[in-house]
Amino acid sequence: MEAATRRRQLLGAAGGPGVAFVQARHGSVKAEDKDRTAPFHLDLWFYFTLQNWVLDFGRPIAMLVFPIQWFPLNKPSVGDYFHMTYNIITPFLLLKLIERSPRTLPRSIVYVSIITFIMGASIHLVGDSVNHRLLFSGYQHHLSVRENPIIKNLKPETLIDSFELLYYYDEYLGHCMWYIPFFLILFMYFSGCFTTCKAESHMPGPALLLVVPSGLYYWYLVTEGQIFILFIFTFFAMLALVLHQKRRRLFLDSNGLFLLYSFALTLSLVALWVAWLWNDPVLRKKYPGVIYVPEPWAFYTLHVSSQQ
């Protein structure tokens, strides 16, 4: 009996340090994962903001600036080539952003989101290309499809249904499959932008400079894409996550603060935009309902191009 007891004590003493070492090792890894934070991704955020402005916001502007003789109406326009480039570069930058996340994100959701994003942006490419080409034929973007003079006189009338289908692919299906995974990926990345060190919860100077063009671009995305509900839901989810993590004594790092401040600026700009056009009777008719967020290009065709 005494020999067995002595043997167990020796085994316990021999195993104790090993078990303690393994536990300490695993504990240190978890602590490192928890405390790990990423520096501000100046290169990624700069490229992201630049290509958004040039390839997305600049698409319709390029179509109006370049001579129509260079890009006949039966061929892809310069804006279409911008869109094709955007559909390649943006998912690549999103994947690089996910790679730099301090937190390991679910790969399956990321992959499905990227695939859906590319498909939705490609659907939008075709519909948007035709719709912008119609502007050269007198199509008025501030009117519905059936109310446009060049559409309602088409014969047979079933052609109007085809144009409404094209509009549906462009403005509804394409936008949903494009923007939902886009904001989902940004939110998943944002969920990993927390640190236990409050001293790291600040933004460097370059980040502050990028907030303005980034927030201004998201204003264009929300208003022209008609995705205010999706945007506000994502923004409130980000705020709720910040409050939840604050109770756990976790703070946003510089990348998380950059996203949060950009979205906050976007919300302010959308509010000012809606207040400015609140009493516009034509746009009110185009965008009925409680959620009234006019599109910038509808404003352009109504108040700018029509007066030229």
N, C-alpha and C positions, 0 to 999 in steps of 0.2 A: 504493500500500500504506500509506504513511504517512498519507495523507488519510483512508483508511477507518478506520485505527486511531484517528486523532484524532476522527473522527465518533462512533465507538462510545464513546470516553471521555466526549465531551460528552453523549451520550444517557444514559450511566450516571450522570453527575453530575447531569443534569436529573431523571432518574427517581428517583435515590437518596432525596432528601428526601421526594418524594411517597410512595414505597413505605414509607419509614420512618414517615411520618405515618399512613398507613393501618394499618400494623402496630401502631403505638403506640396508635392509636384503638381498634382491635379488642382489643388487649391490655388497655386500660383498662376497656373494657366488661366483659370477662370478669372482671377483678379486682373491679369494682363488684358484679357479680352474685354473686361468690363471697363478698365481704365484707359484702354487704347482710344486715341482720338486722331483725327486726320488734320493736317494743316489746310489752310485755305487753298482750294484748287483754282488758283488764278488762271492757269492756262486753259483748263476745261471750261470754266465759266466765261472766260473771254471769248473763246472760240464758239461756245454755245450761243452767246448773245450776238456775236458778229454774224454768224450764219443765219440766225433767226431774222435779223434785220435785213440782210442782203437777199437771202434766198426765199424767205416767206413774205415779209412785208414789201420787199422790193419787187416781187413778181409782177403784180398788176401795174406798178409804176413803170417797170421796164417795157411792158407791152404798149404803154401809151407813149413812151419816149422814142423807142426805136421805130424807124420808118416801116410802114406796113409792107412796102415793096420787098424788104429783106426777108420777111416771113409771111408768105401768102396765107390767106384765110383757110386754105385746104391743107396746110402743113402745120406742124408744131410751131408755136411762137417762142420767143425768147423766154417768156414767163414759164412755159412748159419745161424748158431745159433747166431753169432755176428750180422748178418743182422736182424734177427728176434728181437733181443734185441734192436737194434737201432731203428727199426720201432715202438717200444713201448715207449722208453725213450724220443726220440727226440720230438714227438708231445706233450708229457707231459711237457717237458721243455719249448716248444714254448708257450703253454697255460699259464704256470706260468709266463713267460716273459710278455705276453699280460696283465695278471692280475696286474702286477706291473707298467704298463704304466701310467704316470701322466695324460694322455689324454684318455678319453673314446672312444674306437675304435668300429666300426660297427660290432656287433656280428655275423650277417649273413655272412658277408665276411670272418670273422675269422673261423667260423664253416665250411663253404664250403671249405676254403683253407686247413684246417686240414684234412678233409675227403679226399680231392683230394690228398694231400700229402701222406697219409697212403696208398691209393690205388696205386698211382704211385710207391712208394717205395716197395710195395708188388709185383707189376708186375716186377719191376727190380730185386727183390730177386730171382724169378724163372729163368729169363733169364740169370742173372749174374751167378747163381749157375751152370747152364749147360755149359755156355761159359768157366768158369774157370776150370770145370772138363775136358773140351776138351784139355786144356793145357797139361794134363798128357798123352794124346794120340798123341801129336805132333802138336796140333793146334798152328799156329803162329799169334799172335795178331797184328803184324805189317802189315799183308796181309789182303786183303778183304776176304769175305767168299768164293767166287767162286775161288779165287786164291790159297787157302790153299790146299796143297797136299792131306791131309786126307779127304777133302770135295769134290774136283772136280772129284775124281774117284768113287764117290758113284753111285750105281745102285739100282733102277732106278733114273734118273736125277731129278725127281720131289722131291726127298729127299733134294736136294740142296735148292729148294724153301722153304722147311720147316725150314731149318737152317737159311736162310735169314729172314724168318718171326720171328724166335726166336731172331735173332740179332736186328731186328726192334723193337720188344717189349723191349729188353734190353737197347739198346743205344738211341732210339728215343722216343717212346711213354712213356716208364718208366721214362726216364730222364725229359721229359717235364712235366709230371704229378707230378713228385717229386720236381723238382727245381723251377718251376714257383711259386707255392704256398709258397715254402720255402722262396724265396727272397721277395715275396709280403708281407708275415708276418713280416719279418725283416724291410722292408721299412715302413710298417704301424706303427710298434713300433717306428722306428726312427723318424717318423713325430711328435711324441709326446714328443721327448727328447729336448725340448727347454725351456729356463727359461729367465725371465726378469732381473735376477741378474747376471752381468758379472763375479762377484767374484766366482760364482758356476760353471763357465765354465772352469774347469781344471780337470785333471785326477790324481787320487791318484797313489802311487807307485805300488801297486799290479796290477792296470789296465795297466800300462806301461809294466809290465812283461808279461802280458797275450797277449799283442798285437802281439808279435812275433809268438808264436805257433798258435794263431788264424789266423793271416794273412797267415802263411805257410800252414795251413790246407785249407783255401779258395783257395790258389794257386792249391793245389791238386784237389779240387772240380771243379774248373774252367777248368783245363787242362784235367783231366781224364773224367769228365762229358761232355766235349765239349760244354760248356755253356758260352763261352766268350761273345757272343752278349747279352745274358740275364744279365750277370754280369756287363758289361760296361754300359748297359742301366740303371740298378739299381744304379750304382755308380754315373753316371751323373745326375740322378734324385735326388739323395741325395745332390749333390753339388748345383744343382739348387734350391732345397728347403732351403739349408743353406743361399744362397745369398738372396732369397726372404724374409726369416725371419730376416735376418740382417737389411734389410731396415725398418723393424718394431721394431728394437731394441731388438730382441730376440736372445739368444745365446744357443749353444749346451751345454747340461749338460754332466756329466762324461760318462754316458752310450752312448749317441750319439757320443761323441768324440771317444770312444772305437771302435764303429762300423766303423766310418769314417776312422780312422787311420788303422784299420785292412784291410779294403778294399783298401786303398791307398798302403799299403805294398803288398797286393796281386797283384795289377796292376803292381807294379815295378818288382815283381818276375816273373810274366807272360812275361813281356817284356824281361827280361834277359834270360828266358827259350827259347823263340822264337828266340832271337838273337844267342844263342848258337847253336841251331839246324837248323839255317836258310838254310844252304847249304847241309843238309843231303838228298841225292837223294832218298833213299828208303822211308823215312818218307814224303818227298815232294810228292811222288807218292800216298801214302796212304791218305794224306790230301791236295788235290788240291784246287785251288781257292784262293781268296784274303785273307780270314781268315785262317791263317796257325798256328794252335796251337796243336802240337803233344801231344799224351797221354803218361804219364809216363810209363804205362805198355807196350805200344807199343815199347818205347825206351828200356825197360827192356828185352823183348823177342828178340829184334833185336841185341842189343849190349852187353847184360850181360849173359842171359841164353844160348844164342847160342854159346858163347865162353867157357862155362863150360863143 
